[in-house]
Amino acid sequence: MKTTSRGRLVAVAAGTVMGAFPGAEIGRSLDRADRIVLSNAQQQAHFAPISETIQWSNPHSGSHGEIRPTRGGRPDAGCYCRE
């Protein structure tokens, strides 16, 4: 099956839209204080060892979660990334 550039563009656009909805819904459910606590956890996860779980919670809202970096590296652009 041959994929055209238009077909790839449609597939990428569909994937982007489908992935945006859950992320937007989560973002709407977090208040400003939740986002600050989450941001601090993301910064900790950037420097934590791979597979270390960073937990975050906001006792005022009850929101909580965890972040676990699974791998890190440098793509061709040279900037360090974490997943």
Contacts in CASP RR format, 6 or more apart in sequence:
PFRMAT RR
TARGET T0000
AUTHOR 0000-0000-0000
METHOD contacts of the structure
MODEL  1
MKTTSRGRLVAVAAGTVMGAFPGAEIGRSLDRADRIVLSNAQQQAHFAPI
SETIQWSNPHSGSHGEIRPTRGGRPDAGCYCRE
27 35 0 8 1.000
29 63 0 8 1.000
30 38 0 8 1.000
30 63 0 8 1.000
31 58 0 8 1.000
31 61 0 8 1.000
31 63 0 8 1.000
33 58 0 8 1.000
33 60 0 8 1.000
33 61 0 8 1.000
34 58 0 8 1.000
34 61 0 8 1.000
34 63 0 8 1.000
37 56 0 8 1.000
37 57 0 8 1.000
37 58 0 8 1.000
37 63 0 8 1.000
38 56 0 8 1.000
40 56 0 8 1.000
41 54 0 8 1.000
41 55 0 8 1.000
41 56 0 8 1.000
41 65 0 8 1.000
41 66 0 8 1.000
41 67 0 8 1.000
42 67 0 8 1.000
44 54 0 8 1.000
44 67 0 8 1.000
45 52 0 8 1.000
45 54 0 8 1.000
45 67 0 8 1.000
45 68 0 8 1.000
45 69 0 8 1.000
45 82 0 8 1.000
46 69 0 8 1.000
46 82 0 8 1.000
48 54 0 8 1.000
48 69 0 8 1.000
50 69 0 8 1.000
50 70 0 8 1.000
50 71 0 8 1.000
50 72 0 8 1.000
51 68 0 8 1.000
51 69 0 8 1.000
51 70 0 8 1.000
52 68 0 8 1.000
52 69 0 8 1.000
53 66 0 8 1.000
53 67 0 8 1.000
53 68 0 8 1.000
54 66 0 8 1.000
54 67 0 8 1.000
54 68 0 8 1.000
55 64 0 8 1.000
55 65 0 8 1.000
55 66 0 8 1.000
56 64 0 8 1.000
56 65 0 8 1.000
56 66 0 8 1.000
56 67 0 8 1.000
57 63 0 8 1.000
57 64 0 8 1.000
57 65 0 8 1.000
58 64 0 8 1.000
69 82 0 8 1.000
69 83 0 8 1.000
70 83 0 8 1.000
71 82 0 8 1.000
71 83 0 8 1.000
72 80 0 8 1.000
72 81 0 8 1.000
72 82 0 8 1.000
72 83 0 8 1.000
73 80 0 8 1.000
73 81 0 8 1.000
73 82 0 8 1.000
74 80 0 8 1.000
74 81 0 8 1.000
75 81 0 8 1.000
END
